[in-house]
Amino acid sequence: MSGHQAVERTDAQDPRDPRQRYRALPEPTRLADVVETQESQPVPDPTAGRDPERDFMLRYA
């Protein structure tokens, strides 16, 4: 033997131990509860209706 002794780990049973949170899996989540069911609004136009190519030509031509 190399002289190492087995150490009993009693700190894993402490309820204040943060590792206790991961000892059991949470309740399963239904897919119907995860998927967005409300209609979304269209994204606003990033150019606000302007033509950036035309504006560039007018400014620098």
N, CA, C, O and CB atoms as a CASP TS submission, in Angstrom:
PFRMAT TS
TARGET T0000
AUTHOR 0000-0000-0000
METHOD Language model
MODEL 1
PARENT N/A
ATOM      1  N   MET     1       0.839  -1.181   0.000  1.00  0.00           N
ATOM      2  CA  MET     1       0.000   0.000   0.000  1.00  0.00           C
ATOM      3  C   MET     1       0.877   1.233   0.000  1.00  0.00           C
ATOM      4  O   MET     1       2.008   1.202   0.485  1.00  0.00           O
ATOM      5  CB  MET     1      -0.951   0.004   1.206  1.00  0.00           C
ATOM      6  N   SER     2       0.361   2.303  -0.537  1.00  0.00           N
ATOM      7  CA  SER     2       1.149   3.517  -0.657  1.00  0.00           C
ATOM      8  C   SER     2       1.007   4.433   0.554  1.00  0.00           C
ATOM      9  O   SER     2       1.625   5.497   0.599  1.00  0.00           O
ATOM     10  CB  SER     2       0.751   4.259  -1.901  1.00  0.00           C
ATOM     11  N   GLY     3       0.218   4.039   1.519  1.00  0.00           N
ATOM     12  CA  GLY     3       0.105   4.832   2.728  1.00  0.00           C
ATOM     13  C   GLY     3      -1.096   5.766   2.729  1.00  0.00           C
ATOM     14  O   GLY     3      -1.325   6.466   3.715  1.00  0.00           O
ATOM     15  N   HIS     4      -1.866   5.792   1.652  1.00  0.00           N
ATOM     16  CA  HIS     4      -3.059   6.641   1.625  1.00  0.00           C
ATOM     17  C   HIS     4      -4.187   5.948   2.366  1.00  0.00           C
ATOM     18  O   HIS     4      -4.404   4.746   2.212  1.00  0.00           O
ATOM     19  CB  HIS     4      -3.483   6.965   0.169  1.00  0.00           C
ATOM     20  N   GLN     5      -4.887   6.705   3.157  1.00  0.00           N
ATOM     21  CA  GLN     5      -6.000   6.156   3.905  1.00  0.00           C
ATOM     22  C   GLN     5      -7.307   6.604   3.259  1.00  0.00           C
ATOM     23  O   GLN     5      -7.404   7.711   2.728  1.00  0.00           O
ATOM     24  CB  GLN     5      -5.937   6.590   5.388  1.00  0.00           C
ATOM     25  N   ALA     6      -8.284   5.749   3.311  1.00  0.00           N
ATOM     26  CA  ALA     6      -9.603   6.112   2.786  1.00  0.00           C
ATOM     27  C   ALA     6     -10.245   7.107   3.748  1.00  0.00           C
ATOM     28  O   ALA     6     -10.270   6.888   4.959  1.00  0.00           O
ATOM     29  CB  ALA     6     -10.512   4.845   2.597  1.00  0.00           C
ATOM     30  N   VAL     7     -10.754   8.182   3.202  1.00  0.00           N
ATOM     31  CA  VAL     7     -11.384   9.216   4.014  1.00  0.00           C
ATOM     32  C   VAL     7     -12.879   9.177   3.725  1.00  0.00           C
ATOM     33  O   VAL     7     -13.309   9.248   2.574  1.00  0.00           O
ATOM     34  CB  VAL     7     -10.778  10.637   3.718  1.00  0.00           C
ATOM     35  N   GLU     8     -13.657   9.062   4.793  1.00  0.00           N
ATOM     36  CA  GLU     8     -15.108   9.046   4.619  1.00  0.00           C
ATOM     37  C   GLU     8     -15.592  10.474   4.410  1.00  0.00           C
ATOM     38  O   GLU     8     -15.260  11.370   5.186  1.00  0.00           O
ATOM     39  CB  GLU     8     -15.818   8.392   5.844  1.00  0.00           C
ATOM     40  N   ARG     9     -16.372  10.677   3.366  1.00  0.00           N
ATOM     41  CA  ARG     9     -16.862  12.022   3.043  1.00  0.00           C
ATOM     42  C   ARG     9     -18.264  12.174   3.592  1.00  0.00           C
ATOM     43  O   ARG     9     -19.231  11.728   2.975  1.00  0.00           O
ATOM     44  CB  ARG     9     -16.840  12.284   1.506  1.00  0.00           C
ATOM     45  N   THR    10     -18.377  12.799   4.742  1.00  0.00           N
ATOM     46  CA  THR    10     -19.682  13.015   5.347  1.00  0.00           C
ATOM     47  C   THR    10     -20.233  14.377   4.966  1.00  0.00           C
ATOM     48  O   THR    10     -21.412  14.640   5.201  1.00  0.00           O
ATOM     49  CB  THR    10     -19.597  12.886   6.862  1.00  0.00           C
ATOM     50  N   ASP    11     -19.420  15.254   4.384  1.00  0.00           N
ATOM     51  CA  ASP    11     -19.886  16.596   4.046  1.00  0.00           C
ATOM     52  C   ASP    11     -20.876  16.577   2.879  1.00  0.00           C
ATOM     53  O   ASP    11     -21.605  17.551   2.692  1.00  0.00           O
ATOM     54  CB  ASP    11     -18.699  17.491   3.706  1.00  0.00           C
ATOM     55  N   ALA    12     -20.924  15.492   2.082  1.00  0.00           N
ATOM     56  CA  ALA    12     -21.858  15.405   0.962  1.00  0.00           C
ATOM     57  C   ALA    12     -23.288  15.208   1.454  1.00  0.00           C
ATOM     58  O   ALA    12     -24.226  15.431   0.689  1.00  0.00           O
ATOM     59  CB  ALA    12     -21.461  14.261   0.023  1.00  0.00           C
ATOM     60  N   GLN    13     -23.485  14.798   2.705  1.00  0.00           N
ATOM     61  CA  GLN    13     -24.825  14.591   3.241  1.00  0.00           C
ATOM     62  C   GLN    13     -25.382  15.850   3.901  1.00  0.00           C
ATOM     63  O   GLN    13     -26.541  15.854   4.315  1.00  0.00           O
ATOM     64  CB  GLN    13     -24.811  13.453   4.238  1.00  0.00           C
ATOM     65  N   ASP    14     -24.614  16.884   4.007  1.00  0.00           N
ATOM     66  CA  ASP    14     -25.053  18.129   4.625  1.00  0.00           C
ATOM     67  C   ASP    14     -26.104  18.792   3.733  1.00  0.00           C
ATOM     68  O   ASP    14     -25.826  19.004   2.553  1.00  0.00           O
ATOM     69  CB  ASP    14     -23.849  19.084   4.867  1.00  0.00           C
ATOM     70  N   PRO    15     -27.296  19.130   4.235  1.00  0.00           N
ATOM     71  CA  PRO    15     -28.326  19.745   3.386  1.00  0.00           C
ATOM     72  C   PRO    15     -27.930  21.125   2.867  1.00  0.00           C
ATOM     73  O   PRO    15     -28.497  21.586   1.876  1.00  0.00           O
ATOM     74  CB  PRO    15     -29.622  19.854   4.155  1.00  0.00           C
ATOM     75  N   ARG    16     -26.982  21.789   3.503  1.00  0.00           N
ATOM     76  CA  ARG    16     -26.535  23.094   3.017  1.00  0.00           C
ATOM     77  C   ARG    16     -25.496  22.966   1.911  1.00  0.00           C
ATOM     78  O   ARG    16     -25.083  23.970   1.330  1.00  0.00           O
ATOM     79  CB  ARG    16     -25.965  23.908   4.163  1.00  0.00           C
ATOM     80  N   ASP    17     -25.074  21.749   1.618  1.00  0.00           N
ATOM     81  CA  ASP    17     -24.077  21.505   0.586  1.00  0.00           C
ATOM     82  C   ASP    17     -24.691  21.799  -0.785  1.00  0.00           C
ATOM     83  O   ASP    17     -25.721  21.208  -1.109  1.00  0.00           O
ATOM     84  CB  ASP    17     -23.551  20.042   0.657  1.00  0.00           C
ATOM     85  N   PRO    18     -24.110  22.687  -1.611  1.00  0.00           N
ATOM     86  CA  PRO    18     -24.691  23.013  -2.916  1.00  0.00           C
ATOM     87  C   PRO    18     -24.730  21.817  -3.857  1.00  0.00           C
ATOM     88  O   PRO    18     -25.501  21.818  -4.817  1.00  0.00           O
ATOM     89  CB  PRO    18     -23.910  24.133  -3.561  1.00  0.00           C
ATOM     90  N   ARG    19     -23.916  20.798  -3.603  1.00  0.00           N
ATOM     91  CA  ARG    19     -23.936  19.611  -4.459  1.00  0.00           C
ATOM     92  C   ARG    19     -25.233  18.825  -4.300  1.00  0.00           C
ATOM     93  O   ARG    19     -25.574  18.020  -5.168  1.00  0.00           O
ATOM     94  CB  ARG    19     -22.745  18.712  -4.142  1.00  0.00           C
ATOM     95  N   GLN    20     -25.956  19.043  -3.214  1.00  0.00           N
ATOM     96  CA  GLN    20     -27.216  18.334  -3.007  1.00  0.00           C
ATOM     97  C   GLN    20     -28.258  18.706  -4.058  1.00  0.00           C
ATOM     98  O   GLN    20     -29.153  17.913  -4.350  1.00  0.00           O
ATOM     99  CB  GLN    20     -27.757  18.627  -1.618  1.00  0.00           C
ATOM    100  N   ARG    21     -28.149  19.904  -4.628  1.00  0.00           N
ATOM    101  CA  ARG    21     -29.107  20.333  -5.653  1.00  0.00           C
ATOM    102  C   ARG    21     -29.060  19.422  -6.867  1.00  0.00           C
ATOM    103  O   ARG    21     -30.067  19.277  -7.561  1.00  0.00           O
ATOM    104  CB  ARG    21     -28.828  21.774  -6.074  1.00  0.00           C
ATOM    105  N   TYR    22     -27.936  18.814  -7.137  1.00  0.00           N
ATOM    106  CA  TYR    22     -27.741  18.033  -8.352  1.00  0.00           C
ATOM    107  C   TYR    22     -27.788  16.525  -8.106  1.00  0.00           C
ATOM    108  O   TYR    22     -27.416  15.748  -8.985  1.00  0.00           O
ATOM    109  CB  TYR    22     -26.425  18.399  -8.982  1.00  0.00           C
ATOM    110  N   ARG    23     -28.225  16.113  -6.961  1.00  0.00           N
ATOM    111  CA  ARG    23     -28.311  14.685  -6.651  1.00  0.00           C
ATOM    112  C   ARG    23     -29.532  14.047  -7.322  1.00  0.00           C
ATOM    113  O   ARG    23     -29.514  12.849  -7.607  1.00  0.00           O
ATOM    114  CB  ARG    23     -28.373  14.473  -5.126  1.00  0.00           C
ATOM    115  N   ALA    24     -30.596  14.825  -7.579  1.00  0.00           N
ATOM    116  CA  ALA    24     -31.821  14.300  -8.197  1.00  0.00           C
ATOM    117  C   ALA    24     -32.205  15.208  -9.364  1.00  0.00           C
ATOM    118  O   ALA    24     -31.966  16.416  -9.338  1.00  0.00           O
ATOM    119  CB  ALA    24     -32.993  14.206  -7.151  1.00  0.00           C
ATOM    120  N   LEU    25     -32.799  14.606 -10.375  1.00  0.00           N
ATOM    121  CA  LEU    25     -33.225  15.371 -11.538  1.00  0.00           C
ATOM    122  C   LEU    25     -34.527  16.117 -11.242  1.00  0.00           C
ATOM    123  O   LEU    25     -35.342  15.638 -10.454  1.00  0.00           O
ATOM    124  CB  LEU    25     -33.400  14.446 -12.754  1.00  0.00           C
ATOM    125  N   PRO    26     -34.733  17.279 -11.860  1.00  0.00           N
ATOM    126  CA  PRO    26     -36.006  17.995 -11.666  1.00  0.00           C
ATOM    127  C   PRO    26     -37.130  17.296 -12.418  1.00  0.00           C
ATOM    128  O   PRO    26     -36.892  16.382 -13.208  1.00  0.00           O
ATOM    129  CB  PRO    26     -35.886  19.464 -12.136  1.00  0.00           C
ATOM    130  N   GLU    27     -38.340  17.733 -12.165  1.00  0.00           N
ATOM    131  CA  GLU    27     -39.499  17.178 -12.863  1.00  0.00           C
ATOM    132  C   GLU    27     -39.382  17.490 -14.351  1.00  0.00           C
ATOM    133  O   GLU    27     -38.923  18.573 -14.713  1.00  0.00           O
ATOM    134  CB  GLU    27     -40.828  17.746 -12.282  1.00  0.00           C
ATOM    135  N   PRO    28     -39.784  16.567 -15.219  1.00  0.00           N
ATOM    136  CA  PRO    28     -39.722  16.830 -16.658  1.00  0.00           C
ATOM    137  C   PRO    28     -40.653  17.967 -17.055  1.00  0.00           C
ATOM    138  O   PRO    28     -41.717  18.144 -16.461  1.00  0.00           O
ATOM    139  CB  PRO    28     -40.075  15.569 -17.445  1.00  0.00           C
ATOM    140  N   THR    29     -40.252  18.732 -18.056  1.00  0.00           N
ATOM    141  CA  THR    29     -41.050  19.842 -18.566  1.00  0.00           C
ATOM    142  C   THR    29     -41.725  19.403 -19.850  1.00  0.00           C
ATOM    143  O   THR    29     -41.080  18.853 -20.743  1.00  0.00           O
ATOM    144  CB  THR    29     -40.177  21.105 -18.802  1.00  0.00           C
ATOM    145  N   ARG    30     -43.034  19.648 -19.941  1.00  0.00           N
ATOM    146  CA  ARG    30     -43.755  19.289 -21.152  1.00  0.00           C
ATOM    147  C   ARG    30     -43.369  20.242 -22.274  1.00  0.00           C
ATOM    148  O   ARG    30     -43.152  21.430 -22.034  1.00  0.00           O
ATOM    149  CB  ARG    30     -45.279  19.312 -20.913  1.00  0.00           C
ATOM    150  N   LEU    31     -43.284  19.730 -23.495  1.00  0.00           N
ATOM    151  CA  LEU    31     -42.922  20.545 -24.632  1.00  0.00           C
ATOM    152  C   LEU    31     -43.952  21.638 -24.879  1.00  0.00           C
ATOM    153  O   LEU    31     -43.592  22.728 -25.324  1.00  0.00           O
ATOM    154  CB  LEU    31     -42.766  19.683 -25.866  1.00  0.00           C
ATOM    155  N   ALA    32     -45.215  21.376 -24.602  1.00  0.00           N
ATOM    156  CA  ALA    32     -46.263  22.384 -24.786  1.00  0.00           C
ATOM    157  C   ALA    32     -46.050  23.577 -23.857  1.00  0.00           C
ATOM    158  O   ALA    32     -46.473  24.689 -24.174  1.00  0.00           O
ATOM    159  CB  ALA    32     -47.647  21.768 -24.540  1.00  0.00           C
ATOM    160  N   ASP    33     -45.402  23.358 -22.721  1.00  0.00           N
ATOM    161  CA  ASP    33     -45.135  24.452 -21.789  1.00  0.00           C
ATOM    162  C   ASP    33     -43.922  25.274 -22.206  1.00  0.00           C
ATOM    163  O   ASP    33     -43.723  26.379 -21.702  1.00  0.00           O
ATOM    164  CB  ASP    33     -44.926  23.905 -20.388  1.00  0.00           C
ATOM    165  N   VAL    34     -43.112  24.751 -23.120  1.00  0.00           N
ATOM    166  CA  VAL    34     -41.868  25.410 -23.504  1.00  0.00           C
ATOM    167  C   VAL    34     -42.043  26.255 -24.765  1.00  0.00           C
ATOM    168  O   VAL    34     -41.417  27.307 -24.894  1.00  0.00           O
ATOM    169  CB  VAL    34     -40.773  24.374 -23.719  1.00  0.00           C
ATOM    170  N   VAL    35     -42.880  25.809 -25.687  1.00  0.00           N
ATOM    171  CA  VAL    35     -43.024  26.453 -26.984  1.00  0.00           C
ATOM    172  C   VAL    35     -43.891  27.704 -26.854  1.00  0.00           C
ATOM    173  O   VAL    35     -44.925  27.689 -26.186  1.00  0.00           O
ATOM    174  CB  VAL    35     -43.630  25.476 -28.013  1.00  0.00           C
ATOM    175  N   GLU    36     -43.459  28.776 -27.496  1.00  0.00           N
ATOM    176  CA  GLU    36     -44.214  30.021 -27.487  1.00  0.00           C
ATOM    177  C   GLU    36     -45.479  29.838 -28.315  1.00  0.00           C
ATOM    178  O   GLU    36     -45.407  29.394 -29.461  1.00  0.00           O
ATOM    179  CB  GLU    36     -43.358  31.198 -28.033  1.00  0.00           C
ATOM    180  N   THR    37     -46.627  30.171 -27.756  1.00  0.00           N
ATOM    181  CA  THR    37     -47.881  29.982 -28.461  1.00  0.00           C
ATOM    182  C   THR    37     -48.517  31.295 -28.881  1.00  0.00           C
ATOM    183  O   THR    37     -49.532  31.278 -29.577  1.00  0.00           O
ATOM    184  CB  THR    37     -48.835  29.212 -27.605  1.00  0.00           C
ATOM    185  N   GLN    38     -47.960  32.428 -28.487  1.00  0.00           N
ATOM    186  CA  GLN    38     -48.516  33.715 -28.865  1.00  0.00           C
ATOM    187  C   GLN    38     -47.947  34.152 -30.204  1.00  0.00           C
ATOM    188  O   GLN    38     -46.798  33.857 -30.532  1.00  0.00           O
ATOM    189  CB  GLN    38     -48.230  34.768 -27.787  1.00  0.00           C
ATOM    190  N   GLU    39     -48.768  34.861 -30.976  1.00  0.00           N
ATOM    191  CA  GLU    39     -48.300  35.392 -32.252  1.00  0.00           C
ATOM    192  C   GLU    39     -47.272  36.490 -31.984  1.00  0.00           C
ATOM    193  O   GLU    39     -47.434  37.311 -31.081  1.00  0.00           O
ATOM    194  CB  GLU    39     -49.490  35.938 -33.102  1.00  0.00           C
ATOM    195  N   SER    40     -46.241  36.482 -32.770  1.00  0.00           N
ATOM    196  CA  SER    40     -45.215  37.510 -32.626  1.00  0.00           C
ATOM    197  C   SER    40     -45.480  38.630 -33.626  1.00  0.00           C
ATOM    198  O   SER    40     -46.134  38.420 -34.647  1.00  0.00           O
ATOM    199  CB  SER    40     -43.795  36.912 -32.833  1.00  0.00           C
ATOM    200  N   GLN    41     -44.976  39.801 -33.327  1.00  0.00           N
ATOM    201  CA  GLN    41     -45.147  40.945 -34.216  1.00  0.00           C
ATOM    202  C   GLN    41     -44.002  40.971 -35.206  1.00  0.00           C
ATOM    203  O   GLN    41     -42.901  40.526 -34.884  1.00  0.00           O
ATOM    204  CB  GLN    41     -45.216  42.273 -33.420  1.00  0.00           C
ATOM    205  N   PRO    42     -44.242  41.491 -36.425  1.00  0.00           N
ATOM    206  CA  PRO    42     -43.144  41.561 -37.386  1.00  0.00           C
ATOM    207  C   PRO    42     -42.049  42.512 -36.906  1.00  0.00           C
ATOM    208  O   PRO    42     -42.314  43.480 -36.194  1.00  0.00           O
ATOM    209  CB  PRO    42     -43.664  42.007 -38.756  1.00  0.00           C
ATOM    210  N   VAL    43     -40.846  42.222 -37.301  1.00  0.00           N
ATOM    211  CA  VAL    43     -39.698  43.036 -36.917  1.00  0.00           C
ATOM    212  C   VAL    43     -39.752  44.356 -37.688  1.00  0.00           C
ATOM    213  O   VAL    43     -40.040  44.351 -38.885  1.00  0.00           O
ATOM    214  CB  VAL    43     -38.356  42.281 -37.191  1.00  0.00           C
ATOM    215  N   PRO    44     -39.481  45.483 -37.029  1.00  0.00           N
ATOM    216  CA  PRO    44     -39.496  46.756 -37.759  1.00  0.00           C
ATOM    217  C   PRO    44     -38.378  46.810 -38.807  1.00  0.00           C
ATOM    218  O   PRO    44     -37.331  46.181 -38.657  1.00  0.00           O
ATOM    219  CB  PRO    44     -39.354  47.934 -36.778  1.00  0.00           C
ATOM    220  N   ASP    45     -38.630  47.569 -39.856  1.00  0.00           N
ATOM    221  CA  ASP    45     -37.666  47.716 -40.942  1.00  0.00           C
ATOM    222  C   ASP    45     -36.416  48.424 -40.418  1.00  0.00           C
ATOM    223  O   ASP    45     -36.528  49.540 -39.911  1.00  0.00           O
ATOM    224  CB  ASP    45     -38.287  48.502 -42.134  1.00  0.00           C
ATOM    225  N   PRO    46     -35.229  47.816 -40.521  1.00  0.00           N
ATOM    226  CA  PRO    46     -34.024  48.441 -39.976  1.00  0.00           C
ATOM    227  C   PRO    46     -33.613  49.706 -40.729  1.00  0.00           C
ATOM    228  O   PRO    46     -32.908  50.547 -40.170  1.00  0.00           O
ATOM    229  CB  PRO    46     -32.887  47.452 -39.998  1.00  0.00           C
ATOM    230  N   THR    47     -34.031  49.856 -41.970  1.00  0.00           N
ATOM    231  CA  THR    47     -33.666  51.063 -42.728  1.00  0.00           C
ATOM    232  C   THR    47     -34.763  52.101 -42.701  1.00  0.00           C
ATOM    233  O   THR    47     -34.612  53.161 -43.308  1.00  0.00           O
ATOM    234  CB  THR    47     -33.341  50.709 -44.167  1.00  0.00           C
ATOM    235  N   ALA    48     -35.882  51.832 -42.007  1.00  0.00           N
ATOM    236  CA  ALA    48     -37.003  52.761 -41.856  1.00  0.00           C
ATOM    237  C   ALA    48     -37.558  53.197 -43.214  1.00  0.00           C
ATOM    238  O   ALA    48     -37.975  54.344 -43.377  1.00  0.00           O
ATOM    239  CB  ALA    48     -36.566  53.990 -41.051  1.00  0.00           C
ATOM    240  N   GLY    49     -37.563  52.289 -44.179  1.00  0.00           N
ATOM    241  CA  GLY    49     -38.138  52.588 -45.476  1.00  0.00           C
ATOM    242  C   GLY    49     -37.226  53.365 -46.414  1.00  0.00           C
ATOM    243  O   GLY    49     -37.632  53.664 -47.538  1.00  0.00           O
ATOM    244  N   ARG    50     -36.038  53.694 -46.007  1.00  0.00           N
ATOM    245  CA  ARG    50     -35.114  54.442 -46.860  1.00  0.00           C
ATOM    246  C   ARG    50     -34.249  53.475 -47.651  1.00  0.00           C
ATOM    247  O   ARG    50     -34.043  52.335 -47.233  1.00  0.00           O
ATOM    248  CB  ARG    50     -34.232  55.392 -46.019  1.00  0.00           C
ATOM    249  N   ASP    51     -33.750  53.918 -48.775  1.00  0.00           N
ATOM    250  CA  ASP    51     -32.879  53.111 -49.617  1.00  0.00           C
ATOM    251  C   ASP    51     -31.438  53.554 -49.368  1.00  0.00           C
ATOM    252  O   ASP    51     -31.044  54.613 -49.856  1.00  0.00           O
ATOM    253  CB  ASP    51     -33.264  53.247 -51.133  1.00  0.00           C
ATOM    254  N   PRO    52     -30.643  52.791 -48.632  1.00  0.00           N
ATOM    255  CA  PRO    52     -29.286  53.231 -48.317  1.00  0.00           C
ATOM    256  C   PRO    52     -28.398  53.343 -49.553  1.00  0.00           C
ATOM    257  O   PRO    52     -27.487  54.170 -49.588  1.00  0.00           O
ATOM    258  CB  PRO    52     -28.658  52.281 -47.332  1.00  0.00           C
ATOM    259  N   GLU    53     -28.655  52.522 -50.561  1.00  0.00           N
ATOM    260  CA  GLU    53     -27.860  52.622 -51.791  1.00  0.00           C
ATOM    261  C   GLU    53     -28.106  53.952 -52.488  1.00  0.00           C
ATOM    262  O   GLU    53     -27.163  54.587 -52.960  1.00  0.00           O
ATOM    263  CB  GLU    53     -28.188  51.461 -52.744  1.00  0.00           C
ATOM    264  N   ARG    54     -29.348  54.376 -52.555  1.00  0.00           N
ATOM    265  CA  ARG    54     -29.691  55.659 -53.197  1.00  0.00           C
ATOM    266  C   ARG    54     -29.105  56.807 -52.389  1.00  0.00           C
ATOM    267  O   ARG    54     -28.544  57.739 -52.965  1.00  0.00           O
ATOM    268  CB  ARG    54     -31.236  55.825 -53.330  1.00  0.00           C
ATOM    269  N   ASP    55     -29.224  56.757 -51.082  1.00  0.00           N
ATOM    270  CA  ASP    55     -28.687  57.817 -50.236  1.00  0.00           C
ATOM    271  C   ASP    55     -27.173  57.919 -50.400  1.00  0.00           C
ATOM    272  O   ASP    55     -26.638  59.028 -50.427  1.00  0.00           O
ATOM    273  CB  ASP    55     -29.048  57.568 -48.764  1.00  0.00           C
ATOM    274  N   PHE    56     -26.475  56.798 -50.510  1.00  0.00           N
ATOM    275  CA  PHE    56     -25.033  56.813 -50.706  1.00  0.00           C
ATOM    276  C   PHE    56     -24.685  57.456 -52.050  1.00  0.00           C
ATOM    277  O   PHE    56     -23.754  58.256 -52.141  1.00  0.00           O
ATOM    278  CB  PHE    56     -24.463  55.383 -50.628  1.00  0.00           C
ATOM    279  N   MET    57     -25.444  57.099 -53.091  1.00  0.00           N
ATOM    280  CA  MET    57     -25.165  57.650 -54.416  1.00  0.00           C
ATOM    281  C   MET    57     -25.388  59.164 -54.432  1.00  0.00           C
ATOM    282  O   MET    57     -24.580  59.898 -55.001  1.00  0.00           O
ATOM    283  CB  MET    57     -26.050  56.969 -55.478  1.00  0.00           C
ATOM    284  N   LEU    58     -26.470  59.637 -53.817  1.00  0.00           N
ATOM    285  CA  LEU    58     -26.761  61.074 -53.789  1.00  0.00           C
ATOM    286  C   LEU    58     -25.723  61.827 -52.971  1.00  0.00           C
ATOM    287  O   LEU    58     -25.366  62.953 -53.317  1.00  0.00           O
ATOM    288  CB  LEU    58     -28.162  61.327 -53.218  1.00  0.00           C
ATOM    289  N   ARG    59     -25.241  61.237 -51.911  1.00  0.00           N
ATOM    290  CA  ARG    59     -24.306  61.912 -51.037  1.00  0.00           C
ATOM    291  C   ARG    59     -22.892  61.958 -51.642  1.00  0.00           C
ATOM    292  O   ARG    59     -22.212  62.978 -51.527  1.00  0.00           O
ATOM    293  CB  ARG    59     -24.279  61.220 -49.682  1.00  0.00           C
ATOM    294  N   TYR    60     -22.448  60.885 -52.273  1.00  0.00           N
ATOM    295  CA  TYR    60     -21.048  60.804 -52.694  1.00  0.00           C
ATOM    296  C   TYR    60     -20.845  60.777 -54.197  1.00  0.00           C
ATOM    297  O   TYR    60     -19.719  60.561 -54.647  1.00  0.00           O
ATOM    298  CB  TYR    60     -20.427  59.596 -52.109  1.00  0.00           C
ATOM    299  N   ALA    61     -21.890  60.988 -54.998  1.00  0.00           N
ATOM    300  CA  ALA    61     -21.712  60.975 -56.456  1.00  0.00           C
ATOM    301  C   ALA    61     -21.509  62.364 -57.002  1.00  0.00           C
ATOM    302  O   ALA    61     -21.344  62.534 -58.210  1.00  0.00           O
ATOM    303  CB  ALA    61     -22.906  60.333 -57.135  1.00  0.00           C
TER
END
